[in-house]
Amino acid sequence: MAEEIVDLVIHVKVPKKYAETFRKDVEAMAWYLSHKDELFENMKKLKGIMKTDKSWKELKREFYEGIAD
């Protein structure tokens, strides 16, 4: 069952030099939250096919860090 998506407007005051970065970070988080089920399903499908010495937890951490950038 798909979750209902709503528009949300938040007004915050941030220093001008951080405004664009703040906006991008909030949009990235919103995108992640609206797509996380799909992303995790894709990660489960890929588990085991990639040759690496890293643990599953390390790969997930790198994935999360990549979304935040």
C-alpha positions as CSV (number, residue, x, y, z in Angstrom):
1,M,0.0,0.0,0.0
2,A,1.5,3.4,-1.0
3,E,1.6,6.1,1.5
4,E,-0.1,9.4,0.7
5,I,2.2,12.2,-0.3
6,V,1.4,15.7,0.9
7,D,2.9,19.1,0.1
8,L,4.6,20.6,3.2
9,V,5.8,24.2,3.5
10,I,8.2,25.0,6.3
11,H,9.5,28.5,6.9
12,V,12.8,28.7,8.7
13,K,15.4,31.4,9.1
14,V,19.0,30.4,8.2
15,P,22.0,32.5,7.3
16,K,21.9,33.4,3.6
17,K,25.2,31.6,2.8
18,Y,23.6,28.3,4.0
19,A,20.1,28.7,2.5
20,E,20.8,26.7,-0.7
21,T,22.6,23.9,1.1
22,F,19.8,23.7,3.7
23,R,17.2,23.5,0.9
24,K,19.1,20.8,-0.9
25,D,19.5,18.7,2.2
26,V,15.9,19.0,3.1
27,E,14.8,18.0,-0.4
28,A,17.3,15.1,-0.4
29,M,15.8,13.8,2.9
30,A,12.3,14.2,1.5
31,W,13.2,12.3,-1.6
32,Y,14.8,9.5,0.4
33,L,11.8,9.1,2.7
34,S,9.4,8.9,-0.3
35,H,11.6,6.3,-2.0
36,K,13.1,4.3,0.9
37,D,11.0,1.2,0.4
38,E,12.0,1.0,-3.3
39,L,15.6,1.6,-2.5
40,F,15.8,-1.1,0.2
41,E,14.1,-3.6,-2.2
42,N,16.7,-2.8,-4.8
43,M,19.5,-3.2,-2.2
44,K,18.1,-6.6,-1.1
45,K,18.1,-7.8,-4.8
46,L,21.7,-6.7,-5.2
47,K,22.9,-8.3,-1.9
48,G,25.5,-10.9,-2.7
49,I,26.2,-10.1,-6.3
50,M,28.9,-7.4,-5.6
51,K,32.4,-8.6,-4.9
52,T,33.6,-6.7,-1.9
53,D,35.4,-7.1,1.4
54,K,33.0,-4.7,3.1
55,S,30.1,-5.8,5.3
56,W,26.5,-5.2,4.5
57,K,26.4,-2.6,7.2
58,E,29.4,-0.7,5.8
59,L,27.8,-0.7,2.3
60,K,24.5,0.6,3.8
61,R,26.4,3.4,5.6
62,E,28.1,4.5,2.4
63,F,24.7,4.4,0.6
64,Y,23.2,6.7,3.2
65,E,26.2,9.1,3.1
66,G,25.9,9.2,-0.7
67,I,22.3,10.3,-0.5
68,A,23.1,13.1,2.0
69,D,25.8,14.6,-0.3
